[in-house]
Amino acid sequence: MKKSLVALALAAAIGGAHAQSSVTIYGTVDAGIQRTTHVPNDATLVTRRDNNKLGFRGVEDLGNGLKALFQLEIRFDPDTGALENNVRPLFQGQSRVGLQGAFGTVRLGRGLSAYQESSLAFEPWNGLPNVAGFQPDLMVAGYTSDPLGVTGNSANRFSNAVFYNSPVWSGFQLNVTVASKEANGNQNPIIGKGTAAAPQYTANAMASANPYSVSATYTNGPFAVMLGHERNAIETKLYSVAASYYAMKPLKLMASYQRQDQSHTMFTNTDTTSWLVGANYSVGVGKILLGYGQKHPDGVIKTKQASVGYEHSLSPRTYLYLDLSLKKMPAAATATDDVSRRHYALGVHHNF
């Protein structure tokens, strides 16, 4: 009888523990046919519009309003099935663990920096890393969060970092990310100006400063605004302000301005500014995406980009897309002549 009671108590305890925790498997599969002119592989390709990912997200209720969190995210290329870019880490998208409570959310590991994550809501393609979108270039004025990462690594994430998101107070939220001073594998990073004749290069160098990222967001009904600032491991700085407004329920308008300061590693032409305006308009099962922006590096001709996209929902988790984009940009890093890069894409996107 006692053994039966013990077994019943253990079963109840185990059942209760399972009820208080959960693990979700999620992901995205996105593939399409695209052509982009004036790139090294100027051809029609089967490729992606969004990051293809397989993720694992878990939450455990610890009681008294405290929760444990984790998230792991693998990236892959849909056309080959291989891991995305073989120099990138296995959990390229995210690998974080932390706690959430009345104090907010604290996580440790790798993920989007505070500014990079907050800025997605103010870009017409919602930060999708495709050619028609503005996030990889104009939305950040050419800035990179991870200049010490190996070549080809993601440019908008911090590794070896602590992430904090405050609770939302009357529409206001503060987000902070601080990373450690570590060398992340790049064999030839610039860590200082040195001299004009001999710039300072060091193989696999340690960061010259702790990278950090801060964003503050405020939402009040149809209106939202963001202020952002970030400094990376070689002390390049980024400043940004952005806003969005729902002029009517199906129409979202957005705009942003950015400035990049590279005075720590460059002697001349240290500033780059950029701005962007965009709109999303939902009609029936479709959504129209529009954007126009410019980037103004010191001493180099402007980059100008205009893009239009259309998404047609087949279900809550699947849509077809069409993207068209024209980008006038310098022919090289210091060029005074530009080229017109045209981009066309047609594909399918599925979330699971």
C-alpha positions as CSV (number, residue, x, y, z in Angstrom):
1,M,0.0,0.0,0.0
2,K,2.8,2.4,0.9
3,K,4.7,1.5,-2.3
4,S,1.5,2.3,-4.3
5,L,1.1,5.7,-2.6
6,V,4.8,6.5,-3.2
7,A,4.5,5.6,-6.9
8,L,1.3,7.6,-7.2
9,A,3.0,10.6,-5.6
10,L,6.0,10.3,-7.9
11,A,3.8,10.0,-11.0
12,A,1.8,13.1,-9.9
13,A,5.1,15.1,-9.3
14,I,6.5,14.1,-12.7
15,G,3.2,14.9,-14.4
16,G,3.1,18.3,-12.7
17,A,6.7,19.1,-13.8
18,H,5.8,18.2,-17.4
19,A,2.7,20.4,-17.3
20,Q,4.8,23.4,-16.2
21,S,7.4,23.2,-19.0
22,S,7.1,23.1,-22.7
23,V,9.4,22.8,-25.8
24,T,8.4,24.1,-29.2
25,I,9.9,23.0,-32.5
26,Y,9.5,25.6,-35.2
27,G,11.1,26.7,-38.5
28,T,11.0,28.3,-41.9
29,V,11.5,26.8,-45.3
30,D,11.8,29.5,-48.0
31,A,13.0,29.0,-51.6
32,G,12.6,30.8,-54.9
33,I,14.0,31.6,-58.3
34,Q,15.9,34.9,-58.4
35,R,18.2,36.9,-60.7
36,T,20.4,39.7,-59.5
37,T,22.6,41.7,-62.0
38,H,26.1,43.0,-61.4
39,V,27.0,40.4,-58.8
40,P,29.8,37.8,-59.1
41,N,27.3,35.0,-60.0
42,D,25.1,37.0,-62.3
43,A,22.6,34.2,-63.1
44,T,19.2,32.9,-62.4
45,L,19.4,30.8,-59.2
46,V,17.3,28.8,-56.8
47,T,17.9,30.5,-53.5
48,R,16.2,32.0,-50.5
49,R,14.4,35.2,-49.6
50,D,14.4,34.6,-45.8
51,N,16.6,32.7,-43.5
52,N,15.8,29.0,-43.5
53,K,15.8,27.7,-40.0
54,L,15.1,24.9,-37.6
55,G,14.5,26.0,-34.0
56,F,13.9,24.7,-30.5
57,R,12.3,27.0,-28.0
58,G,11.6,26.1,-24.4
59,V,9.9,27.6,-21.3
60,E,9.8,26.2,-17.8
61,D,7.6,27.7,-15.1
62,L,9.8,28.0,-11.9
63,G,7.0,29.5,-9.8
64,N,6.5,32.9,-8.2
65,G,6.4,34.5,-11.7
66,L,9.9,33.2,-12.6
67,K,10.5,31.3,-15.9
68,A,13.5,29.6,-17.4
69,L,14.0,30.1,-21.2
70,F,16.1,28.7,-23.9
71,Q,16.3,29.0,-27.7
72,L,18.5,27.3,-30.3
73,E,18.3,28.0,-34.0
74,I,20.0,26.2,-36.9
75,R,20.2,27.8,-40.4
76,F,20.4,25.9,-43.7
77,D,20.3,26.5,-47.4
78,P,17.2,25.1,-49.1
79,D,18.7,24.6,-52.5
80,T,21.4,22.1,-51.2
81,G,20.1,21.2,-47.7
82,A,23.6,22.1,-46.3
83,L,24.2,24.2,-43.3
84,E,24.1,27.9,-44.1
85,N,27.6,29.1,-45.1
86,N,30.1,26.5,-43.7
87,V,32.0,29.1,-41.7
88,R,29.0,29.9,-39.5
89,P,28.3,28.3,-36.2
90,L,25.9,25.4,-36.0
91,F,23.4,27.5,-34.0
92,Q,23.9,30.5,-36.2
93,G,20.6,32.1,-35.7
94,Q,20.4,32.0,-31.9
95,S,21.7,30.1,-28.9
96,R,20.6,31.6,-25.6
97,V,19.4,30.6,-22.2
98,G,18.0,32.8,-19.5
99,L,15.4,33.8,-16.9
100,Q,12.2,35.9,-17.2
101,G,10.3,37.6,-14.3
102,A,9.0,40.9,-13.1
103,F,12.5,42.3,-13.7
104,G,12.2,41.6,-17.4
105,T,14.2,39.0,-19.4
106,V,17.9,38.2,-19.1
107,R,19.6,35.8,-21.5
108,L,23.2,34.7,-22.2
109,G,24.7,33.4,-25.5
110,R,24.4,34.5,-29.1
111,G,21.6,36.4,-30.8
112,L,20.5,39.6,-32.5
113,S,21.8,42.7,-30.7
114,A,19.3,45.0,-29.0
115,Y,19.4,47.6,-31.8
116,Q,19.3,45.0,-34.7
117,E,16.3,43.2,-33.2
118,S,14.3,46.4,-32.4
119,S,14.9,47.8,-35.9
120,L,13.1,45.0,-37.7
121,A,9.7,46.5,-37.0
122,F,10.6,49.7,-38.9
123,E,11.8,48.1,-42.2
124,P,9.2,47.3,-44.9
125,W,10.6,43.7,-45.4
126,N,10.7,43.2,-41.6
127,G,14.5,42.6,-41.7
128,L,14.4,39.8,-44.3
129,P,18.0,39.3,-45.5
130,N,17.2,39.5,-49.2
131,V,18.3,41.8,-51.9
132,A,15.0,43.7,-52.2
133,G,15.1,44.5,-48.4
134,F,17.0,47.3,-46.7
135,Q,18.1,45.7,-43.5
136,P,21.5,44.4,-44.5
137,D,22.8,47.7,-45.9
138,L,20.7,50.9,-45.8
139,M,18.9,50.3,-42.5
140,V,22.3,50.1,-40.7
141,A,24.3,52.6,-43.0
142,G,26.6,49.7,-43.9
143,Y,27.5,49.0,-40.3
144,T,28.3,45.5,-39.0
145,S,27.7,44.3,-35.4
146,D,30.4,41.6,-35.7
147,P,33.5,42.8,-37.5
148,L,35.7,40.3,-35.8
149,G,33.7,37.3,-36.9
150,V,35.1,35.0,-39.6
151,T,34.4,36.2,-43.2
152,G,30.9,35.3,-44.2
153,N,29.5,35.2,-40.6
154,S,26.3,37.0,-39.8
155,A,26.8,40.8,-39.4
156,N,23.9,41.6,-37.1
157,R,24.6,39.4,-34.0
158,F,26.6,39.4,-30.8
159,S,28.3,36.3,-29.5
160,N,29.5,35.8,-26.0
161,A,26.9,38.3,-24.8
162,V,24.4,39.2,-22.1
163,F,20.9,40.3,-23.4
164,Y,18.4,42.3,-21.3
165,N,14.8,43.3,-22.2
166,S,12.9,45.3,-19.6
167,P,9.2,44.9,-19.0
168,V,6.9,47.1,-21.0
169,W,6.0,50.2,-18.9
170,S,3.1,52.1,-20.4
171,G,4.3,51.3,-23.9
172,F,8.0,51.9,-23.2
173,Q,10.7,49.2,-23.3
174,L,14.5,49.3,-22.9
175,N,16.7,46.7,-24.5
176,V,20.5,46.3,-23.8
177,T,23.1,43.9,-25.1
178,V,26.8,43.7,-23.8
179,A,29.4,41.4,-25.3
180,S,32.8,40.3,-24.0
181,K,36.1,41.3,-25.5
182,E,36.9,38.2,-27.4
183,A,38.5,37.3,-30.8
184,N,35.9,35.6,-32.9
185,G,38.1,34.0,-35.5
186,N,38.8,36.6,-38.1
187,Q,42.3,36.3,-39.4
188,N,42.8,40.0,-40.4
189,P,40.6,42.5,-38.5
190,I,41.4,46.2,-38.2
191,I,41.5,47.1,-34.5
192,G,42.9,50.6,-34.7
193,K,44.1,53.2,-37.2
194,G,47.8,52.7,-36.6
195,T,49.3,55.2,-39.1
196,A,48.2,56.3,-42.6
197,A,51.1,54.4,-44.1
198,A,50.7,51.3,-41.9
199,P,47.1,50.6,-40.7
200,Q,47.0,48.5,-37.6
201,Y,46.2,44.8,-38.5
202,T,46.5,41.9,-36.1
203,A,45.7,38.3,-36.8
204,N,42.8,36.9,-34.6
205,A,42.9,40.1,-32.6
206,M,41.1,40.7,-29.3
207,A,38.3,43.3,-29.5
208,S,39.6,46.8,-28.7
209,A,36.4,47.5,-26.5
210,N,33.4,45.7,-25.2
211,P,30.7,45.8,-27.8
212,Y,27.3,47.1,-26.6
213,S,23.9,47.8,-28.1
214,V,21.0,49.8,-26.7
215,S,17.5,50.4,-28.0
216,A,14.5,52.2,-26.5
217,T,11.0,51.6,-28.0
218,Y,7.7,53.3,-27.3
219,T,4.3,52.3,-28.7
220,N,1.1,54.2,-28.3
221,G,-1.8,52.9,-30.3
222,P,-1.0,53.1,-34.0
223,F,2.3,55.0,-33.4
224,A,5.7,53.5,-32.5
225,V,9.2,55.0,-32.2
226,M,12.7,53.7,-31.6
227,L,16.0,55.2,-30.6
228,G,19.1,53.0,-31.0
229,H,22.8,53.1,-30.5
230,E,25.5,50.5,-30.9
231,R,29.3,50.2,-30.7
232,N,31.0,47.1,-32.1
233,A,34.3,45.4,-31.1
234,I,36.5,47.8,-33.2
235,E,34.6,50.9,-31.8
236,T,32.6,51.7,-34.9
237,K,29.4,53.5,-33.6
238,L,25.9,53.5,-35.0
239,Y,23.1,55.9,-34.1
240,S,19.5,55.5,-35.3
241,V,16.0,56.9,-34.9
242,A,12.9,55.3,-36.5
243,A,9.1,55.6,-36.4
244,S,6.0,53.9,-37.8
245,Y,2.4,54.8,-38.0
246,Y,-0.8,52.9,-38.9
247,A,-2.6,55.5,-41.0
248,M,-5.4,53.0,-41.2
249,K,-5.7,49.4,-40.1
250,P,-4.3,47.8,-43.3
251,L,-1.7,50.6,-44.0
252,K,1.6,50.9,-42.0
253,L,4.0,53.7,-42.8
254,M,7.6,53.8,-41.6
255,A,10.8,55.8,-41.7
256,S,14.2,55.7,-40.2
257,Y,17.5,57.6,-40.2
258,Q,21.0,56.2,-39.3
259,R,24.5,57.5,-38.9
260,Q,27.7,55.3,-38.7
261,D,30.9,56.7,-37.2
262,Q,34.2,54.9,-38.2
263,S,36.6,57.4,-36.8
264,H,38.3,54.8,-34.6
265,T,39.6,52.9,-37.7
266,M,39.6,55.4,-40.5
267,F,41.5,58.7,-41.0
268,T,39.2,60.2,-43.6
269,N,35.6,59.8,-44.8
270,T,34.6,58.5,-41.4
271,D,30.8,59.1,-41.5
272,T,28.0,57.3,-43.4
273,T,24.4,58.4,-43.1
274,S,21.3,56.7,-44.5
275,W,17.6,57.1,-44.5
276,L,14.6,55.0,-45.5
277,V,10.9,55.4,-46.0
278,G,8.5,52.4,-46.5
279,A,5.0,51.1,-46.4
280,N,3.1,47.9,-46.0
281,Y,-0.5,47.7,-47.3
282,S,-2.7,44.6,-46.7
283,V,-5.6,43.9,-49.1
284,G,-7.5,40.7,-48.8
285,V,-5.1,37.8,-48.7
286,G,-2.3,39.9,-50.2
287,K,0.3,42.4,-48.8
288,I,2.1,45.0,-50.8
289,L,5.6,46.1,-49.6
290,L,7.2,49.4,-50.8
291,G,10.5,51.0,-49.9
292,Y,12.9,53.7,-50.9
293,G,16.2,54.7,-49.3
294,Q,19.6,56.3,-49.7
295,K,23.0,55.8,-48.2
296,H,25.6,58.6,-48.2
297,P,29.2,57.5,-47.4
298,D,31.7,60.3,-47.1
299,G,33.8,60.6,-50.2
300,V,31.8,58.1,-52.2
301,I,28.7,58.5,-54.4
302,K,25.3,57.8,-53.0
303,T,23.6,54.4,-52.9
304,K,19.9,54.6,-53.9
305,Q,17.4,51.8,-53.7
306,A,13.8,51.4,-54.6
307,S,12.0,48.1,-54.0
308,V,8.5,46.7,-54.4
309,G,7.2,43.3,-53.2
310,Y,4.0,41.3,-53.0
311,E,3.0,38.5,-50.7
312,H,0.0,36.3,-51.4
313,S,-1.2,34.2,-48.5
314,L,-2.3,30.6,-49.2
315,S,-2.8,29.9,-45.5
316,P,-1.8,31.4,-42.2
317,R,1.6,29.8,-42.6
318,T,2.3,29.8,-46.3
319,Y,2.6,32.6,-48.9
320,L,3.9,33.2,-52.4
321,Y,6.1,36.2,-52.9
322,L,7.3,38.5,-55.8
323,D,10.1,41.0,-55.3
324,L,11.5,43.6,-57.7
325,S,14.3,46.0,-56.8
326,L,16.6,48.6,-58.4
327,K,19.7,49.7,-56.6
328,K,22.2,52.3,-57.9
329,M,25.4,51.9,-56.0
330,P,29.2,52.5,-56.3
331,A,30.9,50.2,-58.7
332,A,33.6,49.6,-56.0
333,A,34.2,50.7,-52.4
334,T,35.9,54.0,-53.4
335,A,34.3,54.3,-56.8
336,T,33.0,57.6,-58.3
337,D,31.0,55.7,-60.9
338,D,27.9,53.7,-60.1
339,V,26.2,50.6,-61.4
340,S,22.5,49.7,-61.5
341,R,21.8,46.4,-59.8
342,R,18.4,44.9,-60.7
343,H,16.8,42.1,-58.7
344,Y,13.9,39.8,-59.5
345,A,12.6,37.0,-57.2
346,L,9.6,34.7,-57.2
347,G,9.2,32.0,-54.5
348,V,7.3,30.3,-51.7
349,H,7.6,30.8,-47.9
350,H,6.4,28.3,-45.3
351,N,6.5,28.5,-41.5
352,F,6.0,25.4,-39.3
